[in-house]
Amino acid sequence: MNKFEKFKKNISSNFNEAIKITLSPSTSFRNRCEFGYSKNSYVMFNDNKKIYLDNFSIASSSIRKIMPNLLSEIRKSEYLEKKLFQINFRSNSNNSVLATLIYHKSITDEMIEQIETISKKLNINLIIRSKNYIYKTSDVYLEDHVNNIIIYQTDNCFYQPNRFLLTKMINKVESYIEEPNDLLELYCGVGTFTLQLSNKFKYIFATESNRESIKCLNKAIKKNGLDNIFKF
């Protein structure tokens, strides 16, 4: 039983109407991916069993292109390979890639020198993290363009992962709006919907507890020249 059939069965006692499905491609759709790192490979888990990967079919094409190349560079370096435990990727509509290497050790000058070289060689923005420390080769913000609105994300805040469904989700929300006045939005994140709906409502009052997300939203409000969004 696939996830959809399981979902229908679970809600069948309360909802028996037909459920509409919006499809995306089965591969190369995910703009945000997180992996463990072990035995010189990316690692995912399935029923507590480790799966070792060099690439990931559902990742966006720009991430898939970078994955084996970054892995190859890491394998060459004792400094970068040792005590590396997580590698995260993000990409945007312009096919830019932000990759983060997370360590269980202090970051050294040798590591910084090597990731600067790799960043230029692979043409990606690289971030390395350890406890209470971050080093970035470029801007920490990854800029995206959705429906002529600029949105920002960082490597440690939530962002909608499916690039094919994102605009459809926004358009669906907009289709429910009738007689708009003011909007209270809970858990606004980086402002994916907040920014898009700013031209539909007189004022938007948006709440979010994640500080990184609010920084992204503030940056986007300024970049898009909006003056009717208030954050809490």
N, C-alpha and C positions, 0 to 999 in steps of 0.2 A: 504494500500500500504506500503510494507516494504521499508527500506532505499535503498536497491539496486534497486528496481523498480523505486523508486522516482528519484534516481540518473540517471538511464537510460533515464527516461522521460525528465529530465532537460537538458541533453546533446544531445538528439536525433536530434535536428536541425543542429548540427555540427558534430555528430559522430554516424553512424548507424551500424558500424561493431560489431561483437560479442565481448562481454567483458568477459575476462577470470577471474574466481574467484579462489582465493586461500583460502581454508577453514582452520579453526582451530577448536578445540573442542568447544562446546557451553558453557561449564562450566570449571572452574579451570584454566583459561588461563591468567588471568591478574596479572602481577607482581607488579603493582603500583596502589594503591587505596587510595582515600581521602574521609573522611566522616566528617560531622558535628557531634556534640555531644549534646544531649538534652534528658531530662527525662530518664536518665540512659540507653540510647541506642545510637547506631550509627544512623546518619541521612543522608538521601539523599533527593533530590527534584525531583518531576515529575510534570511539569506544575505548578510550585510554590506551590505544595502541599508536605508537609513533609511525608517521609516514614521512619518509625522507624524499625531498624534492629538489630538483634543479630549476624547475619552472612551474607555472600554475596556470592552467588553461582558462580559468574564468577571470583572471586579472586583465586589466586593460592592455591593449597592444603595446602601449609605451612602457608599462611596467614589465610586461613579458619580455620585451626587447632588452631591458636593463638587467633583469634577474640573473641570467647565467654569467653575464659580464662582470657584475658586481661580485658574485660568488667567486669567480676566477681570481679577481684582484685580492679578495680576502684570503683565499687559500695560499696566496704567494707570501703573505705577511704574517710572521709570528706575532708581531705586535697587535695586529688587528684581529687575528683569529683567536688568540688566547682569551678566555673568559668572556667571549661574546655570547650572549644568550638570547637576543631577540633582534629581528630585523623587520622594520615596518616600511611600507611603501604607500605613497599617495601620488595621484596624477590628476591632471585637469583637462579641460576641453581643448587646450592648446598643446596637449601631449607633453607638457613639462612634468618632470618626476622629482619628488622629494623622498629621500630614503633616510631612515634613522637607524643607527646602530646603537644598541643598548648593552652596557657592560656591567659585570660584577667586579670591577676594579677601577682604580683611578686612571684618568686619561693622562697620557704622557705627551711630551712635545713630539716624540717620534710618531705617535699615532696621528696627531694633528697634521704633521707634515705629509704623511701618507694619504690621509683623506682629502687634503687639498689637491694633491696630485691626481687622485682618482676622480674627484669631482670635475676637474678640467678635462680629463681623458674621456670620461663617459658623458660629459655635458649634463650633469644632474646636480641638484642641491643636496648636499650631505649634512646630516646632523649626527653628532655622537653624544651620547648621554651616559652618565654614571650617577651615583647618588649625589644629589645637590650640585650637579655640574652639567653644563651643556655647552657644546661648541658647534657653531654652524659655519658652513663655508659661504653662505649667502644669506639672503633674507629668510627669516623664520616663517614668513607668511607665504602661502601658496595662493595665488590669485586665480579665480575662475570667473567665467562669463556665462551667465544663465539668463536668457530672455532679455538681453541688453542691460542686465544689472550685474555689477561687479560684487563678488562674494569672496571672502577670505577664509582660509583655514590654516591651522598649524598642525604639527605632527602629533599633538596629544589632545585634540578636541574632536567631538563627533562631527561627521559630515556624511551626507547621504551617499552610499557607496555605488549605487547603480546609475551610471551616467545616462542610460537610455530611458529610464523611468523617471528621472528627476523632474524634467519639464512636464511630463504627464501628471505627476503628483501635484505640481503647482497648479496646472490648469484645472485639475479636478477640484482642488480646494476653491479656486476662483469661481467655479461653476455653481457652488453652493451659496454664494454671496447674494443676498437680496436686501435692498434698502440699507446699504452700509452707512454707519455713522462713525462710532469709535470701536476699536478692537482691543480686547485684553488677550494677550497671548502668553500662555504658560510654557515654560521650558523652551524658549525660543532658539537655543543653541547659538550658532554663528549668524543666525538671521536669514536662513534659507527662504523661509516663507515670509518673515517679517519684512524684508526688503522688497520682495515681489509684490506684497499687498499694500505697500505704502501709498500707492496711487489709487487705491480703492477706498481707503478710509481717511477720515479727517485727522484722527490721531490714533497712534498705536502705542499701547502700554505693554512692554515686553519684559518678561522675567526670566532669569537664568542664574543658576548657582555656580556654574563653571566659569572661573575667571578668564581662562584662555578664550573661551567662546565669546565672552563679552568684549574682550580686546579686539577680536576679529570683527564683531558687529560694529563697534565704535569706529574702527578703521574703514569699514564699508560705508557706514552712514556718511562719513566725511568725504570719502571718495565719490560717492554717488550724489552728493550735494542734497541730502534729505534733511528736513527740519521738523518732521512730524512724528518721530519715533522717540519714545522715552523709555529708559531701562530702569529696572529695579533689581 
